[in-house]
Amino acid sequence: MTAQLPFVPLTLGPAEAVDALAAVLVDGLDVEAAPARSNIPVPAGELLLMPAASARFTGVKIAGVVPGNAARGLPRITGSYLLLDGPTLQPLALLDGVALTSLRTPAVTALALRQLAEPDASHLVLFGTGPQAFAHLDALLAIRPLTRVTVVGRSPEPAAALVAYAASLGLAAALGTPEAVAEADLVVCCTTAREPLFDGARVPGHAAVAAVGSHEPVAREVDSALVERSALYVESRAVALREAGDLLIPSVPGDRLANLSELVNGKAVVPTDRPRFFKSVGMAWEDLAVASAQFTAADPKQFR
């Protein structure tokens, strides 16, 4: 009988997750050659299989996207993460896939915006009121001196809860409308929207924008106006040109895109005379980077 694998709780903070991602890129990961995600339609929605490997660790996340779960009072995203030893492929541990996604997705955004946002960026306009919105606020506070947050959401109660949370962190927080982007230093979109959330022409030239809510070619959170006037950054050109509707719908050519490795390693140009837009769809190497950092840092006594 096989021994039960230890379950490793996620205790890393946002800053530690950002550093774990950066370290992988500085060490030379080729994001363009990273294994692709498998998207499998199932009756309940979509099943995602996300494998990745390094010399020391291998891992795979199995995640579900279930639109009908909201009506059941259940999370829209489900999942588990299996971490294996790299040289032997022996299973090492299990991690909560949803918690891992909730940590690494905003950490990826924060890593990009650490390079793209102005050093004194202080006003965040945040679209979305779900778990990713809360987690993005925490992650962005780790990399920029935020003082003000404007929350834009469809549902009053969750939006008010996010405003209250931001206020509890010492920020000037308020509900707003899409027009608030005209006064933003940072704009982050983490929604299930399939159509643009705001007028991209209103975004100031000094602002940095990130969209993380979709990995579908036919869905987008930002409009063509923003894309056309912005410097563009992605996790990987190959993945973005396959999955990122924000860029595919306006037919952006690949040579306009800089990837995250180029950005982190100082090989990408970051202009200051126009908005900088980062589009994330999620990649398996990110999960492995954070999961392996957590496993390495974990106290074995915490396993259960």
Steps between C-alpha positions, in 0.01 A plus 500: 500500500641841401558743788279806502669804350555794733280803446701822498306814603576821317664740742708709258409867486451696178852647504654154542293367209612791281862429588460129423367581152774753435769255605385243246516758221837636608629142502420479129161332456394518134136602532444447128590131533302432819244214474158600377183476705240246391146639496245217497125569473301292749125499578547726804720752321872475432782284633852643493815288519817700563834310513842656555849378585834623625818312587395472864120476486217399268135579558154499350189696590157361426248783506134527417307804382133450585275797410198334666666477840415859590130414511585208729694716740822325397828643364514552123859368494597161647830317501790307651875512447731196500869573559759238403873458537667613178766229452282203604143625443404356837201685651601736779193694610154632424401867510165673475474594132252782558714656773805464278326673210377773732858565609694466174262689268526832688870433555549484122310827462704661777825380345408658167373821655810527717678560169226696321340727760649831602692479829255731676182348354243539776145487354372156400176455307397140557237328284349191660393403851582129524790324673746611232412864560579469871820310425611753239457781748727320746760425232508853362544644848815292520657671197360855490415768761125497444298760687171493309281224354192539284293180469285445193264203525163381378368373835458757778558272800830341385620840381424653839683212670811565291484872577476418871797266473709764323406754766608254771845504339520876548411598144260767383243270342178566314259355246539641152397476137704406193573868443733487804777368273558862393660564843680168540866420542424128487202319347447130569221292349420165660146428386302248296408771249497410133478857371717806581444647844600862429596749232870451438539851364444634854800322655781750576826466314692436823278209611567126500213260431470125558223261392490149646138388483489300178699237311253476212568631148148642471483683836669821611498754782665793320413662169693544178556870574714417804688223319578720200649783710689289755833323528406131528633226728400135549619192685591333169441612144411147389238457772356850466454461125310180567284597799490876568182645354603849613777480240351258246177691442686817391742279299821604675813367323749304707780747440318757714517274805777473757490198731534490877852358492618787281328745731649359822848466350509856368484406132161659432453871440268669751389839362365779718308689233207258467314239705661164566262202471571153641276212399514179704333170419678278756781253433602175667859610575357765732319238709815290522714797600272590791420140601866400510590814695227416751612138529861604554402755765246283680556357846438122473308521828235702315423210263188305561 
